[in-house]
Amino acid sequence: MRRIMITGAAGLIGRMLRARWQARWPMVLVDRAEMDPPGPDETVVRCELTDADAMRAAMQGVDAVVHLGGVSTEAPWESIRDANIEGCYQTFEAARMAGVRRMVFASSNHAIGFYPRTARLDGSEAVRPDTRYGVSKVFGEALASLYADKFGLSAVCLRLGTARQPDEPGERRHLATWISHRDLAHLVERAIEADIHFEIVFGASRNREGWWPDEAARRIGYQPRDSADDWRDRVAEHANDRDPIARDLQGGIFCSWENTRMTGMAR
Ligand code: 15L
């Protein structure tokens, strides 16, 4: 029986996976924020990702880590550095020392956000991060590659699109980027179980307007069942859809924030 660690277990995706996996796998649930008390076969660990001792202790007996923890949007450098750079490093280090078999790293489409919406990407092209947050995801992907090649900690990096609550697209951009909770849970399960050394995989549902025709997703056995198309007529226009920078680029509004080159603002 696999024992799975979920970091960021108090977040939207962490809670969704926890609820689905309760009868399936023993879990170690890690977050700095408060979580529901442990059920049978669950261990709840409240700590910072940067707390190397706590992370090493929590990692004992873990077979696979789903690393969702850290800052999940753009933030001041200090927050990104602590949670997404140092915290990510300590998570990989604890996993290496405990002999973990598989790391599933929650990366993001913001690692490639400056590609135009006309581009079709498969993960083999150069990164174009759109934020400090996106840069931290590129760092995590690079760390995953290093630990796979040097220490045999096999890894799947999921460049996730948009997972939301409510579980439906909320702006026009999401018609390409949306991933349903059901598809996301299936994607993470395939990332845990696939026979893979290292892979970067985009995470979106079966959206007709999608930008990521993903061979790697097929290689790990991901078969999405939902589609943003079902909401096409119900998605109201959002301010982000009218932003002159956001509307042409895959990362959307993340590309606009603090942008002095395309807005002509002073640096
Ligand atoms: C992300 O990486 C964020 O974590 C999430 O909140 C969304 O903004 C998503 O990307 C997106 O691109 O829609």
Boltz pocket constraint, residues with backbone or C-beta under 6 A from the ligand:
constraints:
  - pocket:
      binder: B
      contacts: [[A, 72], [A, 73], [A, 107], [A, 108], [A, 109], [A, 110], [A, 160], [A, 161], [A, 162], [A, 163], [A, 177], [A, 250], [A, 251]]
      max_distance: 6.0
